[in-house]
């Protein structure tokens, strides 16, 4: 019985138990690191997939925006051409009214100016419309310049 109580056996048992506890602690720490690495890899893969999906959405939105912008520019050019044609017709109409008033001055005085008021009103309206068209063209060119500035400078994506 004295062999069981010997200090050498107690010391050997204590060293053995300490080695087992240290080994267990190292093993659990290693398993925790493996789990942490797996979770990090999974999280990284998920974030990469989300980033790629966001990049694809951004690309699709950019293409859609470019398509809308292209259609808008085409429509704006079509409307500008129609406006120029209308302004030209108004100028022609104004010139016709001015020509009719000068060639028919004797008849207009005989009619006591009955037709000249209508011609003058229509001529003034045509002149106002022509001036409004010119102002609209001037403002449209300003807007195009400002939109280009915003697109190129203010909305430029950082590299």
C-alpha positions, 0 to 999 in steps of 0.5 A: 500500500505504501507504493500507491502513496509514494510521491513519485507515483503522485508526481507521475500521475500529475504530470500525465494528467497535466499532459492530457489536459494540455493536449486536450486544450491544444486539440480544442483550440485547433478545432476552434481555429478550423471552424473559424477558418471554415466560417470565414471562408463561407462568409467570404464566398457569400460576400463575394457572391453578393458583390458580384451580384451587385456589380451585375445589377449596376452594369444592367442599370448602367446599360438601361440608363445609357439606353434611356439616355440614347432614346432621350437624345434621339427624341430631343433631336427629333423634337428640335427638328420639328421645332425648327421646321415649325419656326420656319413655317411661322417665319414664312407665314409672318413674311407672307402676312407682311408681304400681303399687307404691303401689296394690298395697302390701298385696299386696306385703307379703302376697307378702313383697316378691317383686314389689317388688324387680323394680319397684324395680330397674326403677325405679332403672334407668329413673331412671338412664337418665333422668338419663343422658339429661338429662346427655347433653342437657346435654353435647350443648348444650355441644358444639354451643356449642363447635363453633360457637365453633371454626367462628366464631372459630378456623377463620375465614378471614382476609379 
